Amino acid sequence: MWTVVYVASGWEEAEMMKSRLAKEGLLVMLRTYTSGDSKSASYVEVLVPRLEAREAHSIIMQDIGTSRA
């Protein structure tokens, strides 16, 4: 089972996150998400296998902390 660990605001951001997680050895899948409202933007979900979700969250939090420092 795949679990969403991050929602990117665009394909480029999602690809960067996918590369970062894959570099750490995680399996990663991207899935486009569009709300039912045609006026809303599309987002890209970053998914990993459920058993790798905790590790993925840890990597994401490290990256977010680094980018804000």
CHARMM internal coordinates of N, CA and C (Angstrom, degrees):
IC EDIT
DIST 1 N 1 CA 1.4396
DIST 1 CA 1 C 1.5298
ANGL 1 N 1 CA 1 C 109.14
DIST 1 C 2 N 1.3144
ANGL 1 CA 1 C 2 N 116.02
DIHE 1 N 1 CA 1 C 2 N 135.53
DIST 2 N 2 CA 1.4620
ANGL 1 C 2 N 2 CA 122.81
DIHE 1 CA 1 C 2 N 2 CA -179.98
DIST 2 CA 2 C 1.5273
ANGL 2 N 2 CA 2 C 109.81
DIHE 1 C 2 N 2 CA 2 C -94.87
DIST 2 C 3 N 1.3347
ANGL 2 CA 2 C 3 N 115.31
DIHE 2 N 2 CA 2 C 3 N 145.82
DIST 3 N 3 CA 1.4584
ANGL 2 C 3 N 3 CA 122.15
DIHE 2 CA 2 C 3 N 3 CA -177.74
DIST 3 CA 3 C 1.5249
ANGL 3 N 3 CA 3 C 110.11
DIHE 2 C 3 N 3 CA 3 C -127.49
DIST 3 C 4 N 1.3223
ANGL 3 CA 3 C 4 N 116.67
DIHE 3 N 3 CA 3 C 4 N 135.01
DIST 4 N 4 CA 1.4664
ANGL 3 C 4 N 4 CA 121.16
DIHE 3 CA 3 C 4 N 4 CA 176.43
DIST 4 CA 4 C 1.5289
ANGL 4 N 4 CA 4 C 108.22
DIHE 3 C 4 N 4 CA 4 C -73.45
DIST 4 C 5 N 1.3372
ANGL 4 CA 4 C 5 N 115.86
DIHE 4 N 4 CA 4 C 5 N 125.94
DIST 5 N 5 CA 1.4642
ANGL 4 C 5 N 5 CA 120.43
DIHE 4 CA 4 C 5 N 5 CA 178.80
DIST 5 CA 5 C 1.5219
ANGL 5 N 5 CA 5 C 112.39
DIHE 4 C 5 N 5 CA 5 C -115.44
DIST 5 C 6 N 1.3343
ANGL 5 CA 5 C 6 N 116.54
DIHE 5 N 5 CA 5 C 6 N -10.75
DIST 6 N 6 CA 1.4638
ANGL 5 C 6 N 6 CA 119.96
DIHE 5 CA 5 C 6 N 6 CA -178.22
DIST 6 CA 6 C 1.5179
ANGL 6 N 6 CA 6 C 107.96
DIHE 5 C 6 N 6 CA 6 C -162.15
DIST 6 C 7 N 1.3237
ANGL 6 CA 6 C 7 N 116.28
DIHE 6 N 6 CA 6 C 7 N 144.44
DIST 7 N 7 CA 1.4605
ANGL 6 C 7 N 7 CA 121.23
DIHE 6 CA 6 C 7 N 7 CA 175.33
DIST 7 CA 7 C 1.5219
ANGL 7 N 7 CA 7 C 107.43
DIHE 6 C 7 N 7 CA 7 C -121.18
DIST 7 C 8 N 1.3068
ANGL 7 CA 7 C 8 N 115.76
DIHE 7 N 7 CA 7 C 8 N 115.93
DIST 8 N 8 CA 1.4667
ANGL 7 C 8 N 8 CA 122.10
DIHE 7 CA 7 C 8 N 8 CA -178.10
DIST 8 CA 8 C 1.5223
ANGL 8 N 8 CA 8 C 109.74
DIHE 7 C 8 N 8 CA 8 C -94.51
DIST 8 C 9 N 1.3264
ANGL 8 CA 8 C 9 N 115.10
DIHE 8 N 8 CA 8 C 9 N 151.73
DIST 9 N 9 CA 1.4636
ANGL 8 C 9 N 9 CA 119.43
DIHE 8 CA 8 C 9 N 9 CA -179.10
DIST 9 CA 9 C 1.5238
ANGL 9 N 9 CA 9 C 112.71
DIHE 8 C 9 N 9 CA 9 C -84.60
DIST 9 C 10 N 1.3246
ANGL 9 CA 9 C 10 N 116.57
DIHE 9 N 9 CA 9 C 10 N -2.66
DIST 10 N 10 CA 1.4580
ANGL 9 C 10 N 10 CA 120.06
DIHE 9 CA 9 C 10 N 10 CA 178.28
DIST 10 CA 10 C 1.5172
ANGL 10 N 10 CA 10 C 110.97
DIHE 9 C 10 N 10 CA 10 C -167.35
DIST 10 C 11 N 1.3200
ANGL 10 CA 10 C 11 N 114.89
DIHE 10 N 10 CA 10 C 11 N 169.38
DIST 11 N 11 CA 1.4591
ANGL 10 C 11 N 11 CA 120.77
DIHE 10 CA 10 C 11 N 11 CA -175.72
DIST 11 CA 11 C 1.5297
ANGL 11 N 11 CA 11 C 112.07
DIHE 10 C 11 N 11 CA 11 C -64.32
DIST 11 C 12 N 1.3293
ANGL 11 CA 11 C 12 N 117.31
DIHE 11 N 11 CA 11 C 12 N -40.26
DIST 12 N 12 CA 1.4668
ANGL 11 C 12 N 12 CA 120.93
DIHE 11 CA 11 C 12 N 12 CA -178.19
DIST 12 CA 12 C 1.5299
ANGL 12 N 12 CA 12 C 110.92
DIHE 11 C 12 N 12 CA 12 C -62.23
DIST 12 C 13 N 1.3150
ANGL 12 CA 12 C 13 N 117.23
DIHE 12 N 12 CA 12 C 13 N -45.34
DIST 13 N 13 CA 1.4679
ANGL 12 C 13 N 13 CA 121.45
DIHE 12 CA 12 C 13 N 13 CA 177.90
DIST 13 CA 13 C 1.5280
ANGL 13 N 13 CA 13 C 110.63
DIHE 12 C 13 N 13 CA 13 C -62.25
DIST 13 C 14 N 1.3270
ANGL 13 CA 13 C 14 N 116.51
DIHE 13 N 13 CA 13 C 14 N -41.62
DIST 14 N 14 CA 1.4641
ANGL 13 C 14 N 14 CA 121.15
DIHE 13 CA 13 C 14 N 14 CA 179.57
DIST 14 CA 14 C 1.5241
ANGL 14 N 14 CA 14 C 111.32
DIHE 13 C 14 N 14 CA 14 C -64.23
DIST 14 C 15 N 1.3188
ANGL 14 CA 14 C 15 N 117.23
DIHE 14 N 14 CA 14 C 15 N -41.88
DIST 15 N 15 CA 1.4672
ANGL 14 C 15 N 15 CA 121.11
DIHE 14 CA 14 C 15 N 15 CA 178.64
DIST 15 CA 15 C 1.5274
ANGL 15 N 15 CA 15 C 111.04
DIHE 14 C 15 N 15 CA 15 C -63.38
DIST 15 C 16 N 1.3383
ANGL 15 CA 15 C 16 N 116.87
DIHE 15 N 15 CA 15 C 16 N -38.38
DIST 16 N 16 CA 1.4655
ANGL 15 C 16 N 16 CA 120.09
DIHE 15 CA 15 C 16 N 16 CA 178.13
DIST 16 CA 16 C 1.5259
ANGL 16 N 16 CA 16 C 110.55
DIHE 15 C 16 N 16 CA 16 C -64.34
DIST 16 C 17 N 1.3293
ANGL 16 CA 16 C 17 N 117.06
DIHE 16 N 16 CA 16 C 17 N -42.56
DIST 17 N 17 CA 1.4611
ANGL 16 C 17 N 17 CA 120.63
DIHE 16 CA 16 C 17 N 17 CA 179.47
DIST 17 CA 17 C 1.5249
ANGL 17 N 17 CA 17 C 110.18
DIHE 16 C 17 N 17 CA 17 C -67.84
DIST 17 C 18 N 1.3212
ANGL 17 CA 17 C 18 N 116.94
DIHE 17 N 17 CA 17 C 18 N -39.74
DIST 18 N 18 CA 1.4658
ANGL 17 C 18 N 18 CA 120.70
DIHE 17 CA 17 C 18 N 18 CA 177.55
DIST 18 CA 18 C 1.5220
ANGL 18 N 18 CA 18 C 110.16
DIHE 17 C 18 N 18 CA 18 C -59.88
DIST 18 C 19 N 1.3164
ANGL 18 CA 18 C 19 N 117.17
DIHE 18 N 18 CA 18 C 19 N -45.57
DIST 19 N 19 CA 1.4663
ANGL 18 C 19 N 19 CA 121.29
DIHE 18 CA 18 C 19 N 19 CA 179.93
DIST 19 CA 19 C 1.5191
ANGL 19 N 19 CA 19 C 111.04
DIHE 18 C 19 N 19 CA 19 C -61.71
DIST 19 C 20 N 1.3239
ANGL 19 CA 19 C 20 N 116.19
DIHE 19 N 19 CA 19 C 20 N -41.69
DIST 20 N 20 CA 1.4652
ANGL 19 C 20 N 20 CA 120.62
DIHE 19 CA 19 C 20 N 20 CA -179.36
DIST 20 CA 20 C 1.5242
ANGL 20 N 20 CA 20 C 110.98
DIHE 19 C 20 N 20 CA 20 C -63.15
DIST 20 C 21 N 1.3123
ANGL 20 CA 20 C 21 N 117.08
DIHE 20 N 20 CA 20 C 21 N -45.29
DIST 21 N 21 CA 1.4632
ANGL 20 C 21 N 21 CA 120.93
DIHE 20 CA 20 C 21 N 21 CA -179.33
DIST 21 CA 21 C 1.5272
ANGL 21 N 21 CA 21 C 111.35
DIHE 20 C 21 N 21 CA 21 C -69.98
DIST 21 C 22 N 1.3226
ANGL 21 CA 21 C 22 N 116.98
DIHE 21 N 21 CA 21 C 22 N -40.43
DIST 22 N 22 CA 1.4680
ANGL 21 C 22 N 22 CA 121.01
DIHE 21 CA 21 C 22 N 22 CA 179.02
DIST 22 CA 22 C 1.5247
ANGL 22 N 22 CA 22 C 110.86
DIHE 21 C 22 N 22 CA 22 C -64.12
DIST 22 C 23 N 1.3236
ANGL 22 CA 22 C 23 N 116.42
DIHE 22 N 22 CA 22 C 23 N -35.29
DIST 23 N 23 CA 1.4661
ANGL 22 C 23 N 23 CA 121.28
DIHE 22 CA 22 C 23 N 23 CA 177.85
DIST 23 CA 23 C 1.5301
ANGL 23 N 23 CA 23 C 110.97
DIHE 22 C 23 N 23 CA 23 C -59.64
DIST 23 C 24 N 1.3319
ANGL 23 CA 23 C 24 N 116.25
DIHE 23 N 23 CA 23 C 24 N -29.52
DIST 24 N 24 CA 1.4677
ANGL 23 C 24 N 24 CA 121.85
DIHE 23 CA 23 C 24 N 24 CA 178.38
DIST 24 CA 24 C 1.5272
ANGL 24 N 24 CA 24 C 111.91
DIHE 23 C 24 N 24 CA 24 C -87.19
DIST 24 C 25 N 1.3329
ANGL 24 CA 24 C 25 N 116.82
DIHE 24 N 24 CA 24 C 25 N 3.09
DIST 25 N 25 CA 1.4578
ANGL 24 C 25 N 25 CA 121.01
DIHE 24 CA 24 C 25 N 25 CA 175.72
DIST 25 CA 25 C 1.5184
ANGL 25 N 25 CA 25 C 115.39
DIHE 24 C 25 N 25 CA 25 C 92.88
DIST 25 C 26 N 1.3201
ANGL 25 CA 25 C 26 N 117.97
DIHE 25 N 25 CA 25 C 26 N 10.55
DIST 26 N 26 CA 1.4561
ANGL 25 C 26 N 26 CA 120.67
DIHE 25 CA 25 C 26 N 26 CA 179.89
DIST 26 CA 26 C 1.5279
ANGL 26 N 26 CA 26 C 110.59
DIHE 25 C 26 N 26 CA 26 C -88.62
DIST 26 C 27 N 1.3176
ANGL 26 CA 26 C 27 N 115.91
DIHE 26 N 26 CA 26 C 27 N 148.51
DIST 27 N 27 CA 1.4649
ANGL 26 C 27 N 27 CA 121.46
DIHE 26 CA 26 C 27 N 27 CA 171.66
DIST 27 CA 27 C 1.5198
ANGL 27 N 27 CA 27 C 106.74
DIHE 26 C 27 N 27 CA 27 C -80.27
DIST 27 C 28 N 1.3152
ANGL 27 CA 27 C 28 N 117.27
DIHE 27 N 27 CA 27 C 28 N 134.85
DIST 28 N 28 CA 1.4619
ANGL 27 C 28 N 28 CA 120.77
DIHE 27 CA 27 C 28 N 28 CA -175.92
DIST 28 CA 28 C 1.5227
ANGL 28 N 28 CA 28 C 109.73
DIHE 27 C 28 N 28 CA 28 C -136.18
DIST 28 C 29 N 1.3368
ANGL 28 CA 28 C 29 N 115.28
DIHE 28 N 28 CA 28 C 29 N 140.27
DIST 29 N 29 CA 1.4528
ANGL 28 C 29 N 29 CA 121.66
DIHE 28 CA 28 C 29 N 29 CA 176.85
DIST 29 CA 29 C 1.5295
ANGL 29 N 29 CA 29 C 107.58
DIHE 28 C 29 N 29 CA 29 C -131.38
DIST 29 C 30 N 1.3188
ANGL 29 CA 29 C 30 N 117.02
DIHE 29 N 29 CA 29 C 30 N 143.86
DIST 30 N 30 CA 1.4594
ANGL 29 C 30 N 30 CA 122.16
DIHE 29 CA 29 C 30 N 30 CA 176.45
DIST 30 CA 30 C 1.5205
ANGL 30 N 30 CA 30 C 109.39
DIHE 29 C 30 N 30 CA 30 C -110.60
DIST 30 C 31 N 1.3328
ANGL 30 CA 30 C 31 N 115.22
DIHE 30 N 30 CA 30 C 31 N 142.68
DIST 31 N 31 CA 1.4635
ANGL 30 C 31 N 31 CA 120.15
DIHE 30 CA 30 C 31 N 31 CA 179.64
DIST 31 CA 31 C 1.5275
ANGL 31 N 31 CA 31 C 108.55
DIHE 30 C 31 N 31 CA 31 C -141.88
DIST 31 C 32 N 1.3133
ANGL 31 CA 31 C 32 N 116.11
DIHE 31 N 31 CA 31 C 32 N 127.19
DIST 32 N 32 CA 1.4593
ANGL 31 C 32 N 32 CA 120.85
DIHE 31 CA 31 C 32 N 32 CA 178.23
DIST 32 CA 32 C 1.5219
ANGL 32 N 32 CA 32 C 109.76
DIHE 31 C 32 N 32 CA 32 C -75.26
DIST 32 C 33 N 1.3209
ANGL 32 CA 32 C 33 N 114.65
DIHE 32 N 32 CA 32 C 33 N 136.57
DIST 33 N 33 CA 1.4568
ANGL 32 C 33 N 33 CA 121.00
DIHE 32 CA 32 C 33 N 33 CA 179.03
DIST 33 CA 33 C 1.5199
ANGL 33 N 33 CA 33 C 108.35
DIHE 32 C 33 N 33 CA 33 C -124.83
DIST 33 C 34 N 1.3128
ANGL 33 CA 33 C 34 N 116.37
DIHE 33 N 33 CA 33 C 34 N 127.21
DIST 34 N 34 CA 1.4559
ANGL 33 C 34 N 34 CA 121.57
DIHE 33 CA 33 C 34 N 34 CA 176.07
DIST 34 CA 34 C 1.5141
ANGL 34 N 34 CA 34 C 108.21
DIHE 33 C 34 N 34 CA 34 C -127.65
DIST 34 C 35 N 1.3029
ANGL 34 CA 34 C 35 N 115.83
DIHE 34 N 34 CA 34 C 35 N 130.05
DIST 35 N 35 CA 1.4575
ANGL 34 C 35 N 35 CA 121.26
DIHE 34 CA 34 C 35 N 35 CA 178.12
DIST 35 CA 35 C 1.5252
ANGL 35 N 35 CA 35 C 109.24
DIHE 34 C 35 N 35 CA 35 C -64.50
DIST 35 C 36 N 1.3108
ANGL 35 CA 35 C 36 N 117.32
DIHE 35 N 35 CA 35 C 36 N 160.23
DIST 36 N 36 CA 1.4573
ANGL 35 C 36 N 36 CA 121.54
DIHE 35 CA 35 C 36 N 36 CA 178.44
DIST 36 CA 36 C 1.5199
ANGL 36 N 36 CA 36 C 112.97
DIHE 35 C 36 N 36 CA 36 C -64.50
DIST 36 C 37 N 1.3240
ANGL 36 CA 36 C 37 N 116.53
DIHE 36 N 36 CA 36 C 37 N -21.54
DIST 37 N 37 CA 1.4675
ANGL 36 C 37 N 37 CA 121.36
DIHE 36 CA 36 C 37 N 37 CA 179.13
DIST 37 CA 37 C 1.5174
ANGL 37 N 37 CA 37 C 108.95
DIHE 36 C 37 N 37 CA 37 C -79.56
DIST 37 C 38 N 1.3079
ANGL 37 CA 37 C 38 N 117.03
DIHE 37 N 37 CA 37 C 38 N 120.20
DIST 38 N 38 CA 1.4675
ANGL 37 C 38 N 38 CA 120.87
DIHE 37 CA 37 C 38 N 38 CA -176.02
DIST 38 CA 38 C 1.5235
ANGL 38 N 38 CA 38 C 112.51
DIHE 37 C 38 N 38 CA 38 C -66.12
DIST 38 C 39 N 1.3295
ANGL 38 CA 38 C 39 N 118.23
DIHE 38 N 38 CA 38 C 39 N -17.12
DIST 39 N 39 CA 1.4596
ANGL 38 C 39 N 39 CA 121.66
DIHE 38 CA 38 C 39 N 39 CA 179.54
DIST 39 CA 39 C 1.5269
ANGL 39 N 39 CA 39 C 112.11
DIHE 38 C 39 N 39 CA 39 C -82.17
DIST 39 C 40 N 1.3165
ANGL 39 CA 39 C 40 N 117.31
DIHE 39 N 39 CA 39 C 40 N -16.18
DIST 40 N 40 CA 1.4631
ANGL 39 C 40 N 40 CA 120.04
DIHE 39 CA 39 C 40 N 40 CA -176.04
DIST 40 CA 40 C 1.5229
ANGL 40 N 40 CA 40 C 111.36
DIHE 39 C 40 N 40 CA 40 C -82.61
DIST 40 C 41 N 1.3041
ANGL 40 CA 40 C 41 N 114.74
DIHE 40 N 40 CA 40 C 41 N 157.88
DIST 41 N 41 CA 1.4618
ANGL 40 C 41 N 41 CA 121.15
DIHE 40 CA 40 C 41 N 41 CA -177.93
DIST 41 CA 41 C 1.5214
ANGL 41 N 41 CA 41 C 111.09
DIHE 40 C 41 N 41 CA 41 C -78.71
DIST 41 C 42 N 1.3099
ANGL 41 CA 41 C 42 N 115.26
DIHE 41 N 41 CA 41 C 42 N 160.72
DIST 42 N 42 CA 1.4573
ANGL 41 C 42 N 42 CA 121.55
DIHE 41 CA 41 C 42 N 42 CA 173.21
DIST 42 CA 42 C 1.5187
ANGL 42 N 42 CA 42 C 108.85
DIHE 41 C 42 N 42 CA 42 C -88.76
DIST 42 C 43 N 1.2919
ANGL 42 CA 42 C 43 N 115.45
DIHE 42 N 42 CA 42 C 43 N 148.00
DIST 43 N 43 CA 1.4544
ANGL 42 C 43 N 43 CA 122.10
DIHE 42 CA 42 C 43 N 43 CA 176.38
DIST 43 CA 43 C 1.5149
ANGL 43 N 43 CA 43 C 107.66
DIHE 42 C 43 N 43 CA 43 C -126.30
DIST 43 C 44 N 1.3229
ANGL 43 CA 43 C 44 N 116.12
DIHE 43 N 43 CA 43 C 44 N 163.56
DIST 44 N 44 CA 1.4546
ANGL 43 C 44 N 44 CA 120.46
DIHE 43 CA 43 C 44 N 44 CA 178.14
DIST 44 CA 44 C 1.5189
ANGL 44 N 44 CA 44 C 107.73
DIHE 43 C 44 N 44 CA 44 C -120.95
DIST 44 C 45 N 1.3222
ANGL 44 CA 44 C 45 N 115.78
DIHE 44 N 44 CA 44 C 45 N 121.70
DIST 45 N 45 CA 1.4598
ANGL 44 C 45 N 45 CA 121.15
DIHE 44 CA 44 C 45 N 45 CA 178.10
DIST 45 CA 45 C 1.5224
ANGL 45 N 45 CA 45 C 108.96
DIHE 44 C 45 N 45 CA 45 C -86.36
DIST 45 C 46 N 1.3237
ANGL 45 CA 45 C 46 N 115.58
DIHE 45 N 45 CA 45 C 46 N 137.49
DIST 46 N 46 CA 1.4605
ANGL 45 C 46 N 46 CA 122.50
DIHE 45 CA 45 C 46 N 46 CA 175.02
DIST 46 CA 46 C 1.5249
ANGL 46 N 46 CA 46 C 105.74
DIHE 45 C 46 N 46 CA 46 C -104.33
DIST 46 C 47 N 1.3223
ANGL 46 CA 46 C 47 N 115.75
DIHE 46 N 46 CA 46 C 47 N 119.90
DIST 47 N 47 CA 1.4603
ANGL 46 C 47 N 47 CA 120.75
DIHE 46 CA 46 C 47 N 47 CA -176.16
DIST 47 CA 47 C 1.5213
ANGL 47 N 47 CA 47 C 111.12
DIHE 46 C 47 N 47 CA 47 C -118.61
DIST 47 C 48 N 1.3295
ANGL 47 CA 47 C 48 N 115.13
DIHE 47 N 47 CA 47 C 48 N 147.95
DIST 48 N 48 CA 1.4654
ANGL 47 C 48 N 48 CA 122.18
DIHE 47 CA 47 C 48 N 48 CA 173.70
DIST 48 CA 48 C 1.5267
ANGL 48 N 48 CA 48 C 107.33
DIHE 47 C 48 N 48 CA 48 C -134.83
DIST 48 C 49 N 1.3333
ANGL 48 CA 48 C 49 N 117.56
DIHE 48 N 48 CA 48 C 49 N 162.09
DIST 49 N 49 CA 1.4592
ANGL 48 C 49 N 49 CA 118.90
DIHE 48 CA 48 C 49 N 49 CA 174.23
DIST 49 CA 49 C 1.5355
ANGL 49 N 49 CA 49 C 109.82
DIHE 48 C 49 N 49 CA 49 C -58.46
DIST 49 C 50 N 1.3096
ANGL 49 CA 49 C 50 N 116.41
DIHE 49 N 49 CA 49 C 50 N 142.75
DIST 50 N 50 CA 1.4652
ANGL 49 C 50 N 50 CA 121.96
DIHE 49 CA 49 C 50 N 50 CA -176.06
DIST 50 CA 50 C 1.5241
ANGL 50 N 50 CA 50 C 112.68
DIHE 49 C 50 N 50 CA 50 C -50.16
DIST 50 C 51 N 1.3192
ANGL 50 CA 50 C 51 N 117.52
DIHE 50 N 50 CA 50 C 51 N -39.05
DIST 51 N 51 CA 1.4629
ANGL 50 C 51 N 51 CA 120.79
DIHE 50 CA 50 C 51 N 51 CA -178.26
DIST 51 CA 51 C 1.5249
ANGL 51 N 51 CA 51 C 112.91
DIHE 50 C 51 N 51 CA 51 C -69.50
DIST 51 C 52 N 1.3245
ANGL 51 CA 51 C 52 N 117.91
DIHE 51 N 51 CA 51 C 52 N -14.86
DIST 52 N 52 CA 1.4621
ANGL 51 C 52 N 52 CA 121.58
DIHE 51 CA 51 C 52 N 52 CA 179.45
DIST 52 CA 52 C 1.5311
ANGL 52 N 52 CA 52 C 112.26
DIHE 51 C 52 N 52 CA 52 C -104.30
DIST 52 C 53 N 1.3210
ANGL 52 CA 52 C 53 N 117.46
DIHE 52 N 52 CA 52 C 53 N 2.32
DIST 53 N 53 CA 1.4672
ANGL 52 C 53 N 53 CA 121.19
DIHE 52 CA 52 C 53 N 53 CA -174.67
DIST 53 CA 53 C 1.5222
ANGL 53 N 53 CA 53 C 112.62
DIHE 52 C 53 N 53 CA 53 C -62.97
DIST 53 C 54 N 1.3190
ANGL 53 CA 53 C 54 N 118.27
DIHE 53 N 53 CA 53 C 54 N -42.22
DIST 54 N 54 CA 1.4672
ANGL 53 C 54 N 54 CA 120.79
DIHE 53 CA 53 C 54 N 54 CA -178.90
DIST 54 CA 54 C 1.5272
ANGL 54 N 54 CA 54 C 110.66
DIHE 53 C 54 N 54 CA 54 C -61.73
DIST 54 C 55 N 1.3230
ANGL 54 CA 54 C 55 N 116.27
DIHE 54 N 54 CA 54 C 55 N -44.97
DIST 55 N 55 CA 1.4664
ANGL 54 C 55 N 55 CA 120.52
DIHE 54 CA 54 C 55 N 55 CA 178.52
DIST 55 CA 55 C 1.5299
ANGL 55 N 55 CA 55 C 110.63
DIHE 54 C 55 N 55 CA 55 C -63.84
DIST 55 C 56 N 1.3205
ANGL 55 CA 55 C 56 N 116.59
DIHE 55 N 55 CA 55 C 56 N -41.30
DIST 56 N 56 CA 1.4656
ANGL 55 C 56 N 56 CA 120.55
DIHE 55 CA 55 C 56 N 56 CA 178.97
DIST 56 CA 56 C 1.5229
ANGL 56 N 56 CA 56 C 110.76
DIHE 55 C 56 N 56 CA 56 C -61.72
DIST 56 C 57 N 1.3384
ANGL 56 CA 56 C 57 N 117.21
DIHE 56 N 56 CA 56 C 57 N -44.22
DIST 57 N 57 CA 1.4665
ANGL 56 C 57 N 57 CA 120.44
DIHE 56 CA 56 C 57 N 57 CA 178.44
DIST 57 CA 57 C 1.5220
ANGL 57 N 57 CA 57 C 110.98
DIHE 56 C 57 N 57 CA 57 C -60.69
DIST 57 C 58 N 1.3104
ANGL 57 CA 57 C 58 N 116.73
DIHE 57 N 57 CA 57 C 58 N -40.53
DIST 58 N 58 CA 1.4637
ANGL 57 C 58 N 58 CA 120.75
DIHE 57 CA 57 C 58 N 58 CA 179.00
DIST 58 CA 58 C 1.5303
ANGL 58 N 58 CA 58 C 110.97
DIHE 57 C 58 N 58 CA 58 C -61.10
DIST 58 C 59 N 1.3174
ANGL 58 CA 58 C 59 N 116.49
DIHE 58 N 58 CA 58 C 59 N -45.27
DIST 59 N 59 CA 1.4724
ANGL 58 C 59 N 59 CA 121.46
DIHE 58 CA 58 C 59 N 59 CA 179.31
DIST 59 CA 59 C 1.5242
ANGL 59 N 59 CA 59 C 110.23
DIHE 58 C 59 N 59 CA 59 C -63.90
DIST 59 C 60 N 1.3220
ANGL 59 CA 59 C 60 N 116.84
DIHE 59 N 59 CA 59 C 60 N -43.81
DIST 60 N 60 CA 1.4633
ANGL 59 C 60 N 60 CA 121.12
DIHE 59 CA 59 C 60 N 60 CA -179.81
DIST 60 CA 60 C 1.5246
ANGL 60 N 60 CA 60 C 110.29
DIHE 59 C 60 N 60 CA 60 C -62.53
DIST 60 C 61 N 1.3233
ANGL 60 CA 60 C 61 N 117.70
DIHE 60 N 60 CA 60 C 61 N -44.39
DIST 61 N 61 CA 1.4640
ANGL 60 C 61 N 61 CA 120.67
DIHE 60 CA 60 C 61 N 61 CA -179.61
DIST 61 CA 61 C 1.5268
ANGL 61 N 61 CA 61 C 111.23
DIHE 60 C 61 N 61 CA 61 C -64.28
DIST 61 C 62 N 1.3263
ANGL 61 CA 61 C 62 N 117.44
DIHE 61 N 61 CA 61 C 62 N -37.32
DIST 62 N 62 CA 1.4680
ANGL 61 C 62 N 62 CA 120.35
DIHE 61 CA 61 C 62 N 62 CA 175.99
DIST 62 CA 62 C 1.5217
ANGL 62 N 62 CA 62 C 109.94
DIHE 61 C 62 N 62 CA 62 C -62.23
DIST 62 C 63 N 1.3110
ANGL 62 CA 62 C 63 N 116.73
DIHE 62 N 62 CA 62 C 63 N -44.13
DIST 63 N 63 CA 1.4693
ANGL 62 C 63 N 63 CA 120.95
DIHE 62 CA 62 C 63 N 63 CA -179.73
DIST 63 CA 63 C 1.5237
ANGL 63 N 63 CA 63 C 111.42
DIHE 62 C 63 N 63 CA 63 C -64.82
DIST 63 C 64 N 1.3192
ANGL 63 CA 63 C 64 N 117.06
DIHE 63 N 63 CA 63 C 64 N -42.16
DIST 64 N 64 CA 1.4627
ANGL 63 C 64 N 64 CA 120.61
DIHE 63 CA 63 C 64 N 64 CA 179.95
DIST 64 CA 64 C 1.5250
ANGL 64 N 64 CA 64 C 109.87
DIHE 63 C 64 N 64 CA 64 C -65.51
DIST 64 C 65 N 1.3208
ANGL 64 CA 64 C 65 N 116.89
DIHE 64 N 64 CA 64 C 65 N -42.06
DIST 65 N 65 CA 1.4626
ANGL 64 C 65 N 65 CA 120.65
DIHE 64 CA 64 C 65 N 65 CA 178.06
DIST 65 CA 65 C 1.5129
ANGL 65 N 65 CA 65 C 112.08
DIHE 64 C 65 N 65 CA 65 C -63.18
DIST 65 C 66 N 1.3231
ANGL 65 CA 65 C 66 N 117.06
DIHE 65 N 65 CA 65 C 66 N -39.13
DIST 66 N 66 CA 1.4614
ANGL 65 C 66 N 66 CA 121.91
DIHE 65 CA 65 C 66 N 66 CA 179.58
DIST 66 CA 66 C 1.5196
ANGL 66 N 66 CA 66 C 110.79
DIHE 65 C 66 N 66 CA 66 C -67.35
DIST 66 C 67 N 1.3205
ANGL 66 CA 66 C 67 N 117.34
DIHE 66 N 66 CA 66 C 67 N -39.65
DIST 67 N 67 CA 1.4646
ANGL 66 C 67 N 67 CA 120.23
DIHE 66 CA 66 C 67 N 67 CA -177.08
DIST 67 CA 67 C 1.5263
ANGL 67 N 67 CA 67 C 111.95
DIHE 66 C 67 N 67 CA 67 C -72.45
DIST 67 C 68 N 1.3195
ANGL 67 CA 67 C 68 N 117.98
DIHE 67 N 67 CA 67 C 68 N -23.22
DIST 68 N 68 CA 1.4702
ANGL 67 C 68 N 68 CA 121.27
DIHE 67 CA 67 C 68 N 68 CA 179.68
DIST 68 CA 68 C 1.5192
ANGL 68 N 68 CA 68 C 112.43
DIHE 67 C 68 N 68 CA 68 C -89.31
DIST 68 C 69 N 1.3076
ANGL 68 CA 68 C 69 N 117.54
DIHE 68 N 68 CA 68 C 69 N -15.00
DIST 69 N 69 CA 1.4758
ANGL 68 C 69 N 69 CA 120.77
DIHE 68 CA 68 C 69 N 69 CA -176.94
DIST 69 CA 69 C 1.5107
ANGL 69 N 69 CA 69 C 111.77
DIHE 68 C 69 N 69 CA 69 C -75.06
END
COOR INIT
IC SEED 1 N 1 CA 1 C
IC BUILD
